[in-house]
């Protein structure tokens, strides 16, 4: 079971997974919401970036892209204060509920290639 810890010091937000820094690079390469990095406690771009980064650690890329906005609203926007911690087990419990309420359908791909 992985342990995630978020800290905000002097307006800079960092997140660790099992003691190792979680970088926003991978999530930024998929969806660039917040080049300034992660944040939490509200429903904006920094929390969206964090939600995507957390889900990339917990599930497939396709599912992370599908569920990160509902995950942001259900989890990341509700983190309070300058420090929080959560477990992958807790995230998986929430993911199971989101999979029921937000089923993935192949035909609802977010990015569809234009036909030439």
Buried (B, 14 or more C-beta within 10 A) or exposed (E): EEEBBBEBEEEEBEBBBEEEEBEBEBBBEBBEBBEEBBBBBEBBBBBBBBBBBBBBBBBEEEBBBBBBBBBBBBBBBBBEEBEBEBEBEEBEEBBEEBBEEEEEEEEEEEEEEEEE
